[in-house]
Amino acid sequence: NFSGMIFPGINYIYQGLGVNIAPNLVTDIVFDFRGFDTLGEAFILISAVVTTMLVFGRGKVNLGGDDDE
């Protein structure tokens, strides 16, 4: 049973913010999925930057061992 108060201050924060952030079930679902959507967009952006750095970051690679410069 998790209905008891663990820490009074934290319980007041949870009870106060939970009601004020999402007044109904639809708003609660929208806020929840917007957070996951933002996390997914950040992951895609970081993946694109890392991929671009891997593709274009090394410059000219000399595999033959000859120094023609």
PyMOL Python script that loads the backbone (N, CA, C, O; Angstrom):
from pymol import cmd

cmd.read_pdbstr("""\
ATOM      1  N   ASN A   1       0.842  -1.178   0.000  1.00  0.00           N
ATOM      2  CA  ASN A   1       0.000   0.000   0.000  1.00  0.00           C
ATOM      3  C   ASN A   1       0.885   1.238   0.000  1.00  0.00           C
ATOM      4  O   ASN A   1       1.641   1.463   0.946  1.00  0.00           O
ATOM      5  N   PHE A   2       0.796   2.043  -1.055  1.00  0.00           N
ATOM      6  CA  PHE A   2       1.622   3.233  -1.181  1.00  0.00           C
ATOM      7  C   PHE A   2       0.857   4.515  -0.874  1.00  0.00           C
ATOM      8  O   PHE A   2       1.278   5.598  -1.283  1.00  0.00           O
ATOM      9  N   SER A   3      -0.235   4.409  -0.177  1.00  0.00           N
ATOM     10  CA  SER A   3      -1.035   5.605   0.093  1.00  0.00           C
ATOM     11  C   SER A   3      -0.528   6.384   1.297  1.00  0.00           C
ATOM     12  O   SER A   3      -0.954   7.519   1.513  1.00  0.00           O
ATOM     13  N   GLY A   4       0.371   5.805   2.087  1.00  0.00           N
ATOM     14  CA  GLY A   4       0.890   6.496   3.256  1.00  0.00           C
ATOM     15  C   GLY A   4       1.870   7.586   2.894  1.00  0.00           C
ATOM     16  O   GLY A   4       2.426   7.607   1.796  1.00  0.00           O
ATOM     17  N   MET A   5       2.076   8.498   3.839  1.00  0.00           N
ATOM     18  CA  MET A   5       3.003   9.595   3.602  1.00  0.00           C
ATOM     19  C   MET A   5       4.410   9.146   3.968  1.00  0.00           C
ATOM     20  O   MET A   5       4.666   8.792   5.119  1.00  0.00           O
ATOM     21  N   ILE A   6       5.315   9.155   3.014  1.00  0.00           N
ATOM     22  CA  ILE A   6       6.701   8.798   3.280  1.00  0.00           C
ATOM     23  C   ILE A   6       7.406   9.981   3.919  1.00  0.00           C
ATOM     24  O   ILE A   6       7.928   9.874   5.029  1.00  0.00           O
ATOM     25  N   PHE A   7       7.421  11.096   3.230  1.00  0.00           N
ATOM     26  CA  PHE A   7       7.958  12.346   3.758  1.00  0.00           C
ATOM     27  C   PHE A   7       6.883  13.402   3.555  1.00  0.00           C
ATOM     28  O   PHE A   7       6.418  13.587   2.431  1.00  0.00           O
ATOM     29  N   PRO A   8       6.479  14.091   4.599  1.00  0.00           N
ATOM     30  CA  PRO A   8       5.353  15.037   4.455  1.00  0.00           C
ATOM     31  C   PRO A   8       5.590  16.105   3.390  1.00  0.00           C
ATOM     32  O   PRO A   8       4.663  16.440   2.652  1.00  0.00           O
ATOM     33  N   GLY A   9       6.798  16.646   3.288  1.00  0.00           N
ATOM     34  CA  GLY A   9       7.065  17.701   2.303  1.00  0.00           C
ATOM     35  C   GLY A   9       6.931  17.200   0.879  1.00  0.00           C
ATOM     36  O   GLY A   9       6.343  17.874   0.033  1.00  0.00           O
ATOM     37  N   ILE A  10       7.472  16.027   0.610  1.00  0.00           N
ATOM     38  CA  ILE A  10       7.398  15.468  -0.741  1.00  0.00           C
ATOM     39  C   ILE A  10       5.955  15.112  -1.087  1.00  0.00           C
ATOM     40  O   ILE A  10       5.524  15.302  -2.224  1.00  0.00           O
ATOM     41  N   ASN A  11       5.214  14.601  -0.121  1.00  0.00           N
ATOM     42  CA  ASN A  11       3.819  14.260  -0.372  1.00  0.00           C
ATOM     43  C   ASN A  11       3.009  15.501  -0.740  1.00  0.00           C
ATOM     44  O   ASN A  11       2.163  15.438  -1.631  1.00  0.00           O
ATOM     45  N   TYR A  12       3.254  16.623  -0.071  1.00  0.00           N
ATOM     46  CA  TYR A  12       2.542  17.856  -0.409  1.00  0.00           C
ATOM     47  C   TYR A  12       2.887  18.319  -1.824  1.00  0.00           C
ATOM     48  O   TYR A  12       2.021  18.813  -2.546  1.00  0.00           O
ATOM     49  N   ILE A  13       4.146  18.161  -2.219  1.00  0.00           N
ATOM     50  CA  ILE A  13       4.546  18.554  -3.577  1.00  0.00           C
ATOM     51  C   ILE A  13       3.835  17.674  -4.598  1.00  0.00           C
ATOM     52  O   ILE A  13       3.279  18.181  -5.573  1.00  0.00           O
ATOM     53  N   TYR A  14       3.849  16.360  -4.382  1.00  0.00           N
ATOM     54  CA  TYR A  14       3.188  15.453  -5.330  1.00  0.00           C
ATOM     55  C   TYR A  14       1.693  15.725  -5.418  1.00  0.00           C
ATOM     56  O   TYR A  14       1.132  15.763  -6.513  1.00  0.00           O
ATOM     57  N   GLN A  15       1.056  15.912  -4.289  1.00  0.00           N
ATOM     58  CA  GLN A  15      -0.389  16.143  -4.288  1.00  0.00           C
ATOM     59  C   GLN A  15      -0.732  17.494  -4.913  1.00  0.00           C
ATOM     60  O   GLN A  15      -1.722  17.610  -5.636  1.00  0.00           O
ATOM     61  N   GLY A  16       0.075  18.505  -4.638  1.00  0.00           N
ATOM     62  CA  GLY A  16      -0.206  19.839  -5.167  1.00  0.00           C
ATOM     63  C   GLY A  16       0.074  19.956  -6.645  1.00  0.00           C
ATOM     64  O   GLY A  16      -0.743  20.507  -7.383  1.00  0.00           O
ATOM     65  N   LEU A  17       1.208  19.452  -7.098  1.00  0.00           N
ATOM     66  CA  LEU A  17       1.572  19.569  -8.507  1.00  0.00           C
ATOM     67  C   LEU A  17       0.778  18.623  -9.390  1.00  0.00           C
ATOM     68  O   LEU A  17       0.444  18.969 -10.523  1.00  0.00           O
ATOM     69  N   GLY A  18       0.475  17.447  -8.891  1.00  0.00           N
ATOM     70  CA  GLY A  18      -0.243  16.475  -9.706  1.00  0.00           C
ATOM     71  C   GLY A  18      -1.613  16.968 -10.138  1.00  0.00           C
ATOM     72  O   GLY A  18      -2.042  16.698 -11.260  1.00  0.00           O
ATOM     73  N   VAL A  19      -2.288  17.671  -9.283  1.00  0.00           N
ATOM     74  CA  VAL A  19      -3.618  18.182  -9.606  1.00  0.00           C
ATOM     75  C   VAL A  19      -3.517  19.431 -10.479  1.00  0.00           C
ATOM     76  O   VAL A  19      -4.336  19.622 -11.378  1.00  0.00           O
ATOM     77  N   ASN A  20      -2.528  20.278 -10.225  1.00  0.00           N
ATOM     78  CA  ASN A  20      -2.442  21.545 -10.957  1.00  0.00           C
ATOM     79  C   ASN A  20      -1.872  21.390 -12.360  1.00  0.00           C
ATOM     80  O   ASN A  20      -2.239  22.161 -13.246  1.00  0.00           O
ATOM     81  N   ILE A  21      -1.000  20.435 -12.594  1.00  0.00           N
ATOM     82  CA  ILE A  21      -0.405  20.279 -13.921  1.00  0.00           C
ATOM     83  C   ILE A  21      -1.427  19.698 -14.892  1.00  0.00           C
ATOM     84  O   ILE A  21      -1.584  20.214 -15.998  1.00  0.00           O
ATOM     85  N   ALA A  22      -2.106  18.663 -14.507  1.00  0.00           N
ATOM     86  CA  ALA A  22      -3.042  17.995 -15.413  1.00  0.00           C
ATOM     87  C   ALA A  22      -4.424  17.937 -14.763  1.00  0.00           C
ATOM     88  O   ALA A  22      -4.673  17.082 -13.913  1.00  0.00           O
ATOM     89  N   PRO A  23      -5.318  18.835 -15.156  1.00  0.00           N
ATOM     90  CA  PRO A  23      -6.639  18.840 -14.526  1.00  0.00           C
ATOM     91  C   PRO A  23      -7.539  17.687 -14.958  1.00  0.00           C
ATOM     92  O   PRO A  23      -8.493  17.357 -14.253  1.00  0.00           O
ATOM     93  N   ASN A  24      -7.253  17.064 -16.108  1.00  0.00           N
ATOM     94  CA  ASN A  24      -8.060  15.921 -16.525  1.00  0.00           C
ATOM     95  C   ASN A  24      -7.166  14.872 -17.178  1.00  0.00           C
ATOM     96  O   ASN A  24      -5.971  15.098 -17.368  1.00  0.00           O
ATOM     97  N   LEU A  25      -7.739  13.747 -17.514  1.00  0.00           N
ATOM     98  CA  LEU A  25      -6.971  12.618 -18.040  1.00  0.00           C
ATOM     99  C   LEU A  25      -6.385  12.916 -19.417  1.00  0.00           C
ATOM    100  O   LEU A  25      -5.262  12.501 -19.706  1.00  0.00           O
ATOM    101  N   VAL A  26      -7.115  13.620 -20.264  1.00  0.00           N
ATOM    102  CA  VAL A  26      -6.625  13.922 -21.614  1.00  0.00           C
ATOM    103  C   VAL A  26      -5.386  14.806 -21.541  1.00  0.00           C
ATOM    104  O   VAL A  26      -4.409  14.558 -22.248  1.00  0.00           O
ATOM    105  N   THR A  27      -5.412  15.828 -20.701  1.00  0.00           N
ATOM    106  CA  THR A  27      -4.265  16.716 -20.549  1.00  0.00           C
ATOM    107  C   THR A  27      -3.075  15.968 -19.984  1.00  0.00           C
ATOM    108  O   THR A  27      -1.940  16.215 -20.390  1.00  0.00           O
ATOM    109  N   ASP A  28      -3.313  15.069 -19.064  1.00  0.00           N
ATOM    110  CA  ASP A  28      -2.231  14.275 -18.488  1.00  0.00           C
ATOM    111  C   ASP A  28      -1.556  13.413 -19.554  1.00  0.00           C
ATOM    112  O   ASP A  28      -0.329  13.323 -19.588  1.00  0.00           O
ATOM    113  N   ILE A  29      -2.335  12.787 -20.414  1.00  0.00           N
ATOM    114  CA  ILE A  29      -1.768  11.953 -21.483  1.00  0.00           C
ATOM    115  C   ILE A  29      -0.999  12.810 -22.480  1.00  0.00           C
ATOM    116  O   ILE A  29       0.078  12.418 -22.929  1.00  0.00           O
ATOM    117  N   VAL A  30      -1.542  13.983 -22.835  1.00  0.00           N
ATOM    118  CA  VAL A  30      -0.861  14.870 -23.788  1.00  0.00           C
ATOM    119  C   VAL A  30       0.475  15.332 -23.224  1.00  0.00           C
ATOM    120  O   VAL A  30       1.477  15.318 -23.939  1.00  0.00           O
ATOM    121  N   PHE A  31       0.513  15.745 -21.946  1.00  0.00           N
ATOM    122  CA  PHE A  31       1.773  16.178 -21.344  1.00  0.00           C
ATOM    123  C   PHE A  31       2.773  15.036 -21.282  1.00  0.00           C
ATOM    124  O   PHE A  31       3.966  15.242 -21.505  1.00  0.00           O
ATOM    125  N   ASP A  32       2.297  13.835 -20.979  1.00  0.00           N
ATOM    126  CA  ASP A  32       3.194  12.688 -20.865  1.00  0.00           C
ATOM    127  C   ASP A  32       3.814  12.354 -22.217  1.00  0.00           C
ATOM    128  O   ASP A  32       5.023  12.138 -22.302  1.00  0.00           O
ATOM    129  N   PHE A  33       3.011  12.308 -23.267  1.00  0.00           N
ATOM    130  CA  PHE A  33       3.544  11.962 -24.585  1.00  0.00           C
ATOM    131  C   PHE A  33       4.374  13.081 -25.185  1.00  0.00           C
ATOM    132  O   PHE A  33       5.262  12.809 -25.993  1.00  0.00           O
ATOM    133  N   ARG A  34       4.119  14.330 -24.821  1.00  0.00           N
ATOM    134  CA  ARG A  34       4.959  15.424 -25.303  1.00  0.00           C
ATOM    135  C   ARG A  34       6.361  15.302 -24.733  1.00  0.00           C
ATOM    136  O   ARG A  34       7.334  15.633 -25.411  1.00  0.00           O
ATOM    137  N   GLY A  35       6.480  14.833 -23.504  1.00  0.00           N
ATOM    138  CA  GLY A  35       7.806  14.620 -22.925  1.00  0.00           C
ATOM    139  C   GLY A  35       8.569  13.533 -23.658  1.00  0.00           C
ATOM    140  O   GLY A  35       9.757  13.686 -23.938  1.00  0.00           O
ATOM    141  N   PHE A  36       7.890  12.430 -23.971  1.00  0.00           N
ATOM    142  CA  PHE A  36       8.548  11.358 -24.724  1.00  0.00           C
ATOM    143  C   PHE A  36       8.888  11.813 -26.140  1.00  0.00           C
ATOM    144  O   PHE A  36       9.920  11.420 -26.684  1.00  0.00           O
ATOM    145  N   ASP A  37       8.035  12.632 -26.738  1.00  0.00           N
ATOM    146  CA  ASP A  37       8.286  13.139 -28.081  1.00  0.00           C
ATOM    147  C   ASP A  37       9.529  14.026 -28.089  1.00  0.00           C
ATOM    148  O   ASP A  37      10.355  13.931 -28.998  1.00  0.00           O
ATOM    149  N   THR A  38       9.663  14.881 -27.089  1.00  0.00           N
ATOM    150  CA  THR A  38      10.838  15.747 -27.003  1.00  0.00           C
ATOM    151  C   THR A  38      12.097  14.925 -26.776  1.00  0.00           C
ATOM    152  O   THR A  38      13.146  15.239 -27.338  1.00  0.00           O
ATOM    153  N   LEU A  39      12.012  13.889 -25.972  1.00  0.00           N
ATOM    154  CA  LEU A  39      13.161  13.011 -25.747  1.00  0.00           C
ATOM    155  C   LEU A  39      13.554  12.307 -27.039  1.00  0.00           C
ATOM    156  O   LEU A  39      14.743  12.173 -27.329  1.00  0.00           O
ATOM    157  N   GLY A  40      12.580  11.858 -27.815  1.00  0.00           N
ATOM    158  CA  GLY A  40      12.874  11.219 -29.098  1.00  0.00           C
ATOM    159  C   GLY A  40      13.509  12.177 -30.087  1.00  0.00           C
ATOM    160  O   GLY A  40      14.429  11.800 -30.812  1.00  0.00           O
ATOM    161  N   GLU A  41      13.024  13.423 -30.124  1.00  0.00           N
ATOM    162  CA  GLU A  41      13.614  14.416 -31.022  1.00  0.00           C
ATOM    163  C   GLU A  41      15.054  14.719 -30.633  1.00  0.00           C
ATOM    164  O   GLU A  41      15.906  14.885 -31.506  1.00  0.00           O
ATOM    165  N   ALA A  42      15.337  14.793 -29.344  1.00  0.00           N
ATOM    166  CA  ALA A  42      16.714  15.032 -28.901  1.00  0.00           C
ATOM    167  C   ALA A  42      17.614  13.865 -29.285  1.00  0.00           C
ATOM    168  O   ALA A  42      18.758  14.072 -29.687  1.00  0.00           O
ATOM    169  N   PHE A  43      17.110  12.643 -29.165  1.00  0.00           N
ATOM    170  CA  PHE A  43      17.894  11.465 -29.548  1.00  0.00           C
ATOM    171  C   PHE A  43      18.193  11.468 -31.047  1.00  0.00           C
ATOM    172  O   PHE A  43      19.304  11.134 -31.458  1.00  0.00           O
ATOM    173  N   ILE A  44      17.213  11.841 -31.861  1.00  0.00           N
ATOM    174  CA  ILE A  44      17.419  11.899 -33.311  1.00  0.00           C
ATOM    175  C   ILE A  44      18.436  12.976 -33.660  1.00  0.00           C
ATOM    176  O   ILE A  44      19.285  12.759 -34.525  1.00  0.00           O
ATOM    177  N   LEU A  45      18.370  14.129 -33.006  1.00  0.00           N
ATOM    178  CA  LEU A  45      19.314  15.206 -33.275  1.00  0.00           C
ATOM    179  C   LEU A  45      20.734  14.804 -32.902  1.00  0.00           C
ATOM    180  O   LEU A  45      21.667  15.058 -33.664  1.00  0.00           O
ATOM    181  N   ILE A  46      20.909  14.182 -31.748  1.00  0.00           N
ATOM    182  CA  ILE A  46      22.238  13.737 -31.324  1.00  0.00           C
ATOM    183  C   ILE A  46      22.762  12.659 -32.263  1.00  0.00           C
ATOM    184  O   ILE A  46      23.945  12.660 -32.604  1.00  0.00           O
ATOM    185  N   SER A  47      21.904  11.746 -32.685  1.00  0.00           N
ATOM    186  CA  SER A  47      22.324  10.699 -33.629  1.00  0.00           C
ATOM    187  C   SER A  47      22.761  11.302 -34.960  1.00  0.00           C
ATOM    188  O   SER A  47      23.737  10.841 -35.553  1.00  0.00           O
ATOM    189  N   ALA A  48      22.058  12.320 -35.436  1.00  0.00           N
ATOM    190  CA  ALA A  48      22.428  12.965 -36.697  1.00  0.00           C
ATOM    191  C   ALA A  48      23.772  13.669 -36.582  1.00  0.00           C
ATOM    192  O   ALA A  48      24.578  13.611 -37.510  1.00  0.00           O
ATOM    193  N   VAL A  49      24.024  14.329 -35.468  1.00  0.00           N
ATOM    194  CA  VAL A  49      25.306  15.018 -35.275  1.00  0.00           C
ATOM    195  C   VAL A  49      26.447  14.015 -35.196  1.00  0.00           C
ATOM    196  O   VAL A  49      27.492  14.224 -35.812  1.00  0.00           O
ATOM    197  N   VAL A  50      26.267  12.935 -34.451  1.00  0.00           N
ATOM    198  CA  VAL A  50      27.317  11.918 -34.329  1.00  0.00           C
ATOM    199  C   VAL A  50      27.585  11.259 -35.674  1.00  0.00           C
ATOM    200  O   VAL A  50      28.742  11.030 -36.026  1.00  0.00           O
ATOM    201  N   THR A  51      26.540  10.949 -36.431  1.00  0.00           N
ATOM    202  CA  THR A  51      26.718  10.332 -37.746  1.00  0.00           C
ATOM    203  C   THR A  51      27.449  11.275 -38.697  1.00  0.00           C
ATOM    204  O   THR A  51      28.332  10.843 -39.437  1.00  0.00           O
ATOM    205  N   THR A  52      27.093  12.545 -38.684  1.00  0.00           N
ATOM    206  CA  THR A  52      27.775  13.522 -39.531  1.00  0.00           C
ATOM    207  C   THR A  52      29.241  13.643 -39.158  1.00  0.00           C
ATOM    208  O   THR A  52      30.097  13.740 -40.038  1.00  0.00           O
ATOM    209  N   MET A  53      29.543  13.640 -37.876  1.00  0.00           N
ATOM    210  CA  MET A  53      30.937  13.715 -37.443  1.00  0.00           C
ATOM    211  C   MET A  53      31.707  12.470 -37.852  1.00  0.00           C
ATOM    212  O   MET A  53      32.878  12.564 -38.218  1.00  0.00           O
ATOM    213  N   LEU A  54      31.075  11.310 -37.797  1.00  0.00           N
ATOM    214  CA  LEU A  54      31.754  10.081 -38.201  1.00  0.00           C
ATOM    215  C   LEU A  54      32.007  10.044 -39.704  1.00  0.00           C
ATOM    216  O   LEU A  54      33.045   9.550 -40.142  1.00  0.00           O
ATOM    217  N   VAL A  55      31.079  10.558 -40.491  1.00  0.00           N
ATOM    218  CA  VAL A  55      31.236  10.511 -41.943  1.00  0.00           C
ATOM    219  C   VAL A  55      32.231  11.561 -42.427  1.00  0.00           C
ATOM    220  O   VAL A  55      33.098  11.254 -43.245  1.00  0.00           O
ATOM    221  N   PHE A  56      32.120  12.781 -41.941  1.00  0.00           N
ATOM    222  CA  PHE A  56      32.921  13.874 -42.475  1.00  0.00           C
ATOM    223  C   PHE A  56      34.078  14.302 -41.571  1.00  0.00           C
ATOM    224  O   PHE A  56      34.853  15.177 -41.957  1.00  0.00           O
ATOM    225  N   GLY A  57      34.212  13.730 -40.418  1.00  0.00           N
ATOM    226  CA  GLY A  57      35.164  14.241 -39.444  1.00  0.00           C
ATOM    227  C   GLY A  57      36.604  13.827 -39.628  1.00  0.00           C
ATOM    228  O   GLY A  57      37.487  14.516 -39.118  1.00  0.00           O
ATOM    229  N   ARG A  58      36.898  12.746 -40.325  1.00  0.00           N
ATOM    230  CA  ARG A  58      38.266  12.248 -40.377  1.00  0.00           C
ATOM    231  C   ARG A  58      39.118  12.918 -41.431  1.00  0.00           C
ATOM    232  O   ARG A  58      40.338  12.987 -41.281  1.00  0.00           O
ATOM    233  N   GLY A  59      38.519  13.404 -42.474  1.00  0.00           N
ATOM    234  CA  GLY A  59      39.299  14.001 -43.551  1.00  0.00           C
ATOM    235  C   GLY A  59      39.904  12.927 -44.431  1.00  0.00           C
ATOM    236  O   GLY A  59      39.331  11.847 -44.577  1.00  0.00           O
ATOM    237  N   LYS A  60      41.063  13.212 -45.021  1.00  0.00           N
ATOM    238  CA  LYS A  60      41.719  12.272 -45.921  1.00  0.00           C
ATOM    239  C   LYS A  60      42.473  11.232 -45.105  1.00  0.00           C
ATOM    240  O   LYS A  60      43.279  11.576 -44.240  1.00  0.00           O
ATOM    241  N   VAL A  61      42.210   9.965 -45.381  1.00  0.00           N
ATOM    242  CA  VAL A  61      42.874   8.864 -44.686  1.00  0.00           C
ATOM    243  C   VAL A  61      43.824   8.195 -45.670  1.00  0.00           C
ATOM    244  O   VAL A  61      43.415   7.810 -46.765  1.00  0.00           O
ATOM    245  N   ASN A  62      45.082   8.056 -45.289  1.00  0.00           N
ATOM    246  CA  ASN A  62      46.095   7.442 -46.143  1.00  0.00           C
ATOM    247  C   ASN A  62      46.261   5.992 -45.717  1.00  0.00           C
ATOM    248  O   ASN A  62      46.870   5.712 -44.686  1.00  0.00           O
ATOM    249  N   LEU A  63      45.721   5.070 -46.506  1.00  0.00           N
ATOM    250  CA  LEU A  63      45.791   3.654 -46.159  1.00  0.00           C
ATOM    251  C   LEU A  63      46.987   2.947 -46.795  1.00  0.00           C
ATOM    252  O   LEU A  63      47.358   1.859 -46.354  1.00  0.00           O
ATOM    253  N   GLY A  64      47.596   3.542 -47.822  1.00  0.00           N
ATOM    254  CA  GLY A  64      48.680   2.880 -48.542  1.00  0.00           C
ATOM    255  C   GLY A  64      50.025   2.968 -47.846  1.00  0.00           C
ATOM    256  O   GLY A  64      50.918   2.174 -48.142  1.00  0.00           O
ATOM    257  N   GLY A  65      50.190   3.888 -46.953  1.00  0.00           N
ATOM    258  CA  GLY A  65      51.465   4.025 -46.266  1.00  0.00           C
ATOM    259  C   GLY A  65      52.457   4.911 -46.986  1.00  0.00           C
ATOM    260  O   GLY A  65      53.535   5.166 -46.449  1.00  0.00           O
ATOM    261  N   ASP A  66      52.141   5.396 -48.187  1.00  0.00           N
ATOM    262  CA  ASP A  66      53.029   6.288 -48.930  1.00  0.00           C
ATOM    263  C   ASP A  66      52.734   7.724 -48.537  1.00  0.00           C
ATOM    264  O   ASP A  66      51.576   8.134 -48.462  1.00  0.00           O
ATOM    265  N   ASP A  67      53.777   8.472 -48.290  1.00  0.00           N
ATOM    266  CA  ASP A  67      53.624   9.888 -47.976  1.00  0.00           C
ATOM    267  C   ASP A  67      53.915  10.691 -49.229  1.00  0.00           C
ATOM    268  O   ASP A  67      55.076  10.979 -49.520  1.00  0.00           O
ATOM    269  N   ASP A  68      52.882  11.058 -49.979  1.00  0.00           N
ATOM    270  CA  ASP A  68      53.037  11.793 -51.224  1.00  0.00           C
ATOM    271  C   ASP A  68      53.040  13.297 -51.011  1.00  0.00           C
ATOM    272  O   ASP A  68      53.244  14.050 -51.963  1.00  0.00           O
ATOM    273  N   GLU A  69      52.824  13.741 -49.816  1.00  0.00           N
ATOM    274  CA  GLU A  69      52.718  15.178 -49.574  1.00  0.00           C
ATOM    275  C   GLU A  69      54.052  15.838 -49.453  1.00  0.00           C
ATOM    276  O   GLU A  69      54.125  17.050 -49.248  1.00  0.00           O
TER     277      GLU A  69
END
""", "prot")
cmd.dss("prot")
cmd.show_as("cartoon", "prot")
cmd.util.cbc("prot")
cmd.orient("prot")
